[in-house]
Amino acid sequence: MGSETSGNYGHAGRPGERGGSGQGGSENPLHEPYGGLPGGGGYTSATEYSISHQRYVEAAHCILGSLGKQEGTDIVNAEAGHVREEMNIMEDTIKEYSRDWYNKDLVSHQYEPEYKKYFDETIKNIQENSPKIAALAEEQRSKCDTIQDPAIRQAAVDTYSAVAMLGWKAQGLTKENAGTFNVWRNTDVQDATKQVRLSVEKLYPRHSQMSVSSKPMDNRR
């Protein structure tokens, strides 16, 4: 359980962590800080269930930031490690938060007077912010034809698509179904995330990841 404060679409990043503006007017979406997506997607940290939404969108926003750093450069694998790390967070979020425990924890707040406000805040925040982040992700995705590198373009398209899918599907949460509805078990959200993984693997093929230090050393003079 966390605070009731939700994210701000004009500021990207967790408090005290990775920052950046969620706004911009560039034609190329990757020329905007973090691909134009706010860190955390505006989701509240009132409960563990809503924190999962924060984690997922924050990871996607960081992937887009890395793609933006690499776009237009010749350093193919400069951001590979960071992108893979954030990709893992997206996948781990689905794996962890699809467990029944998080629905039970969320509903328990509904019946405990001192915690009910956190339950109410979570429902309200997810219902209000999900369509916003979905629409924003779709808007940014629509600009991706301006990205020249095809592999980077596909990774960006798939990342925006995954965030949009989360946003549209997350709206299904209500006070009435909070004990059973779990967006992380939605196959469309899972498949959209798998597509991000595929585009990341295409952008950063494993066989090209060998570093100089990992190569056998020849000490002969």
N, C-alpha and C positions, 0 to 999 in steps of 0.2 A: 504494500500500500504506500502511496506517495502523496504528493501535494495535489491540490485541486487545480493548480494553474495549468492552463493549456498552452500549446505552442502559439507562435505568432507568425503569420504568413510574411511578415516583413523581415524576419530574422531567422536565420537557419542555424541549427546546431543546438546541442544540449547545453544548458547553462555551464559556462566555464570550459566548454570543450570546443569541438570543431565548429567554426562559425561560417558566416557567409550570407549574402543577401538572397532572399527568395524571389527577388524582383529584378526585372531587367527588360530591355527592349531590343536585344540583339536578334537578328534574323536567324542566326545559327544558335540553337538552344544551348549548345555546349560552350558558347562564348559568354553565357550568363553564369555567375557563380553557382557551382553545384548543380548545373543544368537547370537552374531556375526553380528547383524544388526546395521548400523549407525543411530544415532538419526536423525530424520527428513528425512531419506532416500536420502539425497543429493538434496532435492528439494529446490528451491529458495524461498525467501520471498518477491519477487518483487511485487506481487499482492495478494489480498485476496484469489483468486482462488487457487494459488499455495501454499499459507499458509495452506490451508485445507489438502493438501497432506502431508505437514510437520507434522501436528497435528496427523494425522492418523498413520503414520509410527512411529512417536515418541512414541505414546501410545503403539503400538505393541511391540516396542523395550523395553519399560519398563515392559510390561507383561512378556516378555521372560527373562528379568533380574530378576524378582521376582521368576519365575519358576526355574531359575538357583540357586537362594539362597535356595529354598526349596528342590530341588532335592537331594536325599540322606540323608535327615533328617527325624526325626520322628515328627516334629512339623507341623501337618497337616494344620492348618489354619494360620500359621505365616504371610503369605503374602496375605491372602484373601482380606483384605481391600484395599490394593494397587492395586491388580489385578482387583478388581471390579471397582475401580475408573478409571483406565486406559481403561477398557472395556467400561465404560460409555462414555469416551471421543471419542472412536472409533464410537460408535453409535450416539453420539451427532453431530459428524462431518458430518456424512451422513445426518442426519435430517436437520441440519442448512445449509450446503453448497449445498444441492440439490435444493435450492430455485433459481428461475429465476434471482433474483437480482444479483447474483454473475457472471452470464454470461453477463448480461447487463453492469455491472461494468467493467469486463474484456475488453469487446469490446469497451467501451467508451475510454479507453486508446489508442486504435488503431487510433482514429481520433483526438486526442489532441496532437499536436506536442511535447509539453513539457513532456508528459507522455508515448509517443509511445515506448520509450526504455523499459519501464516496461512490456508492452504487448509483445514485441518481446522477451524479456528475459524469460518471463513465458512460451511462446510456445517452445522456444529452450530448456529450462531447463527440461520441462516435457517430451519432445520427447527424449532427450538424457539420462535422469536419470531413466525414467520409466523402460526401458528394463534392466538396470543395477541392480536396486533394485529387480526386478522380478526374474532375474537369480540368484541373491545372495540368495533370500528367498527360491527358489527351491533347490539350492545347500545345504543350511542348513537343509531344510526339509528332504532331502534324507539321512541325518545322524541320523534322530530321532529314528531309530530302536535301537540305543545304549542307549536310555533312559529307565531305568529299570521300573520305576513306570508307569503303563499303563494310569492312569488318567492324570499325568503330561505330558506323551508322547503325548496323544491325544490333550491336550491343546496347546502344542508346535506345533504340526503338523498343527492344524487349524489356529493358529496365523501366522505361516509362509505362509500358503496357502492364507490367506486373504491379506497379503502384496503382494504376488506374483500376485494374481488376480487384485489388484489395479494397480500394475505396468504394467501388460499386457494390461489392458483395458484403462488406462490413455493415452496410446500412440495414441489413436484415436483423440486427440485434434489437430486441425490444425488452421492456421490463417483464413481459409475459413469457418470453422464451429464453431469457438469460441463463437458465439452468441447463439448457440443451444446445442452443445455437453457438457454434464455434466456427468462426470464419476460416480458421487454419485447417479445418478438416474439409473445406470446400475444394473439390477437385479442380475447378477452374483456377483458383489461386495457386494451388500446388503446381498445375501444369504451366502456368505463366512463369513461375519461379524456375521450373526446370528449363524453360526456354532461355531464361537469362543465363543459366549455367552452360547451356549449349553454345550460346553466342560468345561467352567468356572463353570457353575452351577453344573456340575457333579463332578468337582474337589472339589468345596466348597459348599456342600449342605446347603441350608438355615437352616434346622433344627439343624445343628451342629454348627451354628454360635453364639449361646447364650453364652455370657460372664458371668463370675462370678458375676459382678456387676449388671447384668440384672436379676439375680435370686432373688426370694423373700427372704428377710432376716428374720431370726428368732432371735429376741433379748431376748428370754427367757433364763434365767440362770438356 
